[in-house]
Amino acid sequence: MIALDDTDRSILRALVADAAQSAGAIGRALGLSQPATWRRIRRMEEAGVIAGRRIDLDSTAIGFGVTVFLGVKLATKGRVSLEDFERAATAIPEVQTVQHVLGLYDYRLRVTARDIADFERVLRRRIMTLPGVGNVEANVLLSEERRPGPLG
């Protein structure tokens, strides 16, 4: 773990806002040279602070207008390995994330579908046939506000 100063945190905020920005553009905004900014970014990448850069797609714009969060309780924990469930769940293209959680459910899945009928098809044919699936609870996403997370 590396110590982050205020400049590092400012760079991280800038990258969270737009990961496609160049080191030169970030440096100009912060009063740093491009090489100094690049060295800081590289140091944070090498230390694992920056785990990667991603493109944020608008699901609706590409034809996936429904997002559903599923709470999945495994029925047969002793007979089905968690790895088997996770491997099968991540192989479903509509499943965007698989989170092993502590609480009422064993897993939380983020599923995207074209519409409710498409989601029902995915649920019946793919999710409910996963190894060890017991109870499933669905929550349809109505709106979402993204926050960058704690940067101190």
Legacy VTK file of the C-alpha trace (Angstrom):
# vtk DataFile Version 3.0
C-alpha trace
ASCII
DATASET POLYDATA
POINTS 152 float
0.000 0.000 0.000
1.359 3.400 -0.946
0.692 6.717 0.713
-1.452 9.045 -1.399
-1.094 12.793 -1.124
-3.596 15.470 -2.126
-2.163 15.642 -5.658
-2.558 11.884 -6.113
-6.175 12.135 -4.941
-6.798 15.002 -7.375
-5.411 12.891 -10.205
-7.651 9.994 -9.174
-10.716 12.291 -9.095
-9.874 13.496 -12.605
-9.484 9.924 -13.883
-12.741 8.822 -12.252
-14.514 11.705 -14.004
-12.959 10.807 -17.375
-10.465 7.944 -17.627
-9.684 8.864 -21.249
-7.989 12.141 -20.252
-4.323 12.398 -21.075
-1.692 12.924 -18.400
-0.989 16.298 -20.043
-4.603 17.461 -19.702
-4.783 16.342 -16.078
-1.421 17.963 -15.354
-2.506 21.281 -16.890
-5.656 21.288 -14.764
-3.618 20.610 -11.624
-0.590 22.765 -12.380
1.746 19.810 -12.977
3.891 18.898 -15.949
2.836 16.009 -18.172
5.841 13.843 -17.129
5.205 14.430 -13.413
1.539 13.551 -13.812
2.374 10.454 -15.863
4.911 9.274 -13.225
2.274 9.605 -10.504
-0.328 7.737 -12.571
2.184 4.991 -13.394
3.195 4.667 -9.714
-0.472 4.292 -8.695
-1.022 1.685 -11.448
2.027 -0.319 -10.356
0.886 -0.191 -6.717
-2.582 -1.436 -7.683
-4.380 1.766 -6.672
-5.515 2.137 -10.285
-6.739 -1.329 -11.231
-7.709 -0.475 -14.806
-9.622 1.906 -17.000
-13.050 1.108 -18.352
-15.573 2.404 -20.819
-18.973 3.174 -19.318
-21.632 2.048 -21.788
-25.201 3.325 -21.795
-27.116 0.030 -21.676
-30.312 1.572 -22.990
-28.537 3.096 -25.991
-27.237 -0.324 -27.036
-30.601 -2.023 -26.629
-30.557 -3.283 -23.039
-33.241 -1.229 -21.302
-33.777 -3.347 -18.185
-31.344 -3.921 -15.328
-32.292 -6.269 -12.505
-30.430 -7.077 -9.310
-30.954 -10.642 -8.160
-30.419 -11.955 -4.669
-29.630 -15.668 -4.986
-29.757 -18.091 -2.070
-28.151 -21.438 -2.795
-30.308 -24.403 -1.843
-27.585 -27.014 -1.629
-24.422 -25.398 -0.335
-22.887 -28.711 0.709
-23.475 -30.428 -2.643
-22.577 -27.596 -5.011
-19.309 -25.744 -4.820
-19.358 -21.967 -4.846
-16.866 -22.082 -7.719
-19.305 -24.144 -9.823
-22.056 -21.580 -9.282
-19.741 -18.638 -9.979
-18.303 -20.229 -13.128
-21.765 -20.985 -14.517
-23.174 -17.558 -13.589
-20.295 -15.624 -15.158
-20.758 -17.603 -18.390
-24.212 -16.034 -18.909
-23.731 -12.968 -21.158
-26.593 -11.014 -19.558
-25.018 -11.346 -16.093
-22.827 -8.268 -15.681
-21.565 -8.888 -12.147
-21.491 -11.806 -9.727
-20.918 -10.790 -6.115
-20.506 -13.304 -3.283
-22.113 -11.555 -0.311
-22.793 -12.074 3.368
-26.381 -11.776 4.552
-29.800 -13.013 3.511
-28.525 -14.143 0.095
-25.335 -15.877 -0.946
-24.918 -13.987 -4.219
-25.975 -10.736 -5.819
-26.122 -10.634 -9.612
-26.547 -7.640 -11.889
-28.443 -8.745 -14.992
-29.186 -6.679 -18.100
-31.888 -7.551 -20.604
-33.559 -5.966 -23.616
-36.938 -5.772 -21.851
-38.946 -7.558 -19.147
-39.869 -10.433 -21.482
-36.177 -10.929 -22.293
-35.333 -10.837 -18.577
-37.986 -13.469 -17.877
-36.414 -15.706 -20.541
-32.943 -15.261 -19.001
-34.322 -15.929 -15.519
-36.220 -19.083 -16.476
-33.744 -20.623 -18.905
-30.407 -19.567 -17.471
-30.489 -18.238 -13.905
-32.917 -20.769 -12.431
-30.936 -23.641 -13.971
-27.639 -22.617 -12.361
-26.093 -25.247 -10.039
-27.560 -25.092 -6.535
-29.983 -22.194 -7.038
-32.669 -22.034 -4.372
-34.469 -18.769 -3.647
-34.154 -15.814 -6.010
-35.335 -12.268 -5.340
-35.419 -9.675 -8.133
-35.173 -5.896 -7.838
-35.623 -3.905 -11.036
-33.383 -0.846 -11.363
-35.428 2.332 -11.821
-32.609 4.897 -11.785
-28.966 5.069 -10.815
-26.622 7.757 -9.584
-22.962 6.932 -9.701
-20.551 8.242 -7.127
-16.774 8.085 -7.479
-16.239 6.527 -4.051
-14.081 7.610 -1.139
-10.986 9.466 -2.222
-10.407 11.270 1.040
LINES 1 153
152 0 1 2 3 4 5 6 7 8 9 10 11 12 13 14 15 16 17 18 19 20 21 22 23 24 25 26 27 28 29 30 31 32 33 34 35 36 37 38 39 40 41 42 43 44 45 46 47 48 49 50 51 52 53 54 55 56 57 58 59 60 61 62 63 64 65 66 67 68 69 70 71 72 73 74 75 76 77 78 79 80 81 82 83 84 85 86 87 88 89 90 91 92 93 94 95 96 97 98 99 100 101 102 103 104 105 106 107 108 109 110 111 112 113 114 115 116 117 118 119 120 121 122 123 124 125 126 127 128 129 130 131 132 133 134 135 136 137 138 139 140 141 142 143 144 145 146 147 148 149 150 151
